[in-house]
């Protein structure tokens, strides 16, 4: 049997090569979506941490 010619597909990007797919249960999917849509507001501790990080890294 003769092998099929290669399919001319675009080269995957670095992010596509390094990505993985997760399979979540319905409950986990709902919890994930809820966390994205109804996230808690940023508190003072997180703001201070971001400021410190930016000062130390120059970002």
ABEGO torsion letter per residue (X at the ends): XBBBBBBBBBBBBAAAAABBBBBBBAAAAAAAAAAAABBBBBBAAAAAAAAAAAAAAGX
